Amino acid sequence: MTQPQTLTTPQGRQIAYHQTPGQGPGVVFLGGFRSDMTGTKALYLQDWAVRQGRAFLRFDYSGHGQSSGRFEDGAIGDWFEDASAVLAELTTGPQLLVGSSMGGWIALLLARAMPDRVAGLIGIAAAPDFTEDSMWAGFSEAQRAELAQKGKIEVPTDYADAPYVITRRLIEEARAHLVLRAPLALPFPVRLLQGTADTDVPPAVALRLLDHATGPDIRLTLVKGADHRFSSPECLALITQAAEDMDAGGMDAAVR
């Protein structure tokens, strides 16, 4: 596999990325919490984009994958800054944002801050505000006390052998970036894809986002039996189908 290129953000972080040229609107993949740009969905989308002659970009947030920094030092605002720099410095014109899990939250932050740079948005098990509504809300009193005293706690996960380290900064800093507590206008095509068997980001989150956001073309697809990874051949095909449907249904017109 080729070595990634590197972008230095205004904050001095080194962001690793892979970019393939093509026509626009380009596709930018935003990965999930502690995932990286070599995951199944990112590579599947890249292969699809190449076949379509479509520009494509995938990258690692700081503290993830091949980018600089330690994961434990990062927070939602940092990763939003990384994504903002990637969008501003490496792409031209409106882009189709494809956000997986936490990447869905980052995509919504980009849409709120830079709506003129968004041609459309696909959320795959999007997890807006998960630090508050899932992590903090789910912590026991003992965990909250430990977080306050030690500045971090360990949380078991099905996605790694070692537990995730959750810091007090991750929880507290994210409160400045919540998107479900204030109006959220999405004036471009939006497709939300959600598995009914997702125990990490349950369907109720997708329904809440659908109800909360405002826009002329927002649709939610529930896939019976699909889990949080949303990486079966059928689920992967739904992601690219959503992109193609958005192209046919008015995303290009919205860009013009």
C-alpha positions, 0 to 999 in steps of 0.5 A: 500500500502506498504511503500517505501524504501529510497535511500540517493543520493550523494547530501544528498537527500532522494529518495523514491522508490518501487522496485520489483525483477525479471529478466533483463533487468529491467524496470525503470519508470521515472515520469513527472513534478510534478507527482509521482510514484503512477500514472496510468502508473507507477502502470500499468507497475509494474503490467505488470512487475510482471506478466512477472517476470521482475525487476521493479523500480519506484521512486519520484524525490526530491520535488515530492511525498514521497521524501525529499525536496520542489518542488520549490527548484528543477530543471532538474539537481537535478532530473537528479542527483536523477535518476542517483543515482537510476540507479547506486545504485539500479539496475545492468546491462542495464535497459529499461528506460520508461520516461513520459513527463519530465521523457522522458527528464531525460531518454535522459540525462541518455542515454547520460551520462550512455549509457552502463546502457541503454538497451532501451528507451520508451518515452511517450509524451517525453518533452525534453527541455520543460523549454526552448522551451515551458515555456520560449518561451511561457512566455510574456514579463511581465512574464519574467520580473516578473521571473527576479525580483521575482525569480518565477511566477505562471502558471495555470495548468489543472493538479492541483487546484493551479497554478504551481510555476515556478522558475528562477532557473528551467529555467536557470539551465535547460539550461545546460541540453538541449538535442536537441541542440547537437548531441544525439546518442541513440545506443539502441532500442527507442520507442516514443509514442505520442498522436495527441491531446496532447496540453502540448507536441504537436506531433511536439516535438516528430517529432523533437526528432525523426529527431534530435536523431541518432540510429539504431532503433528509432521509433515513434508511433502517436496515434490519439486522445490521450492526454498528460496523455496517460493513456487510456486502449489502450494507456497503452497497447501500452506502454507494447506492445512497451516493448515486441516488443523491447524484441523480436526485439533485446533489449536482443541481444543489452544487450548481 
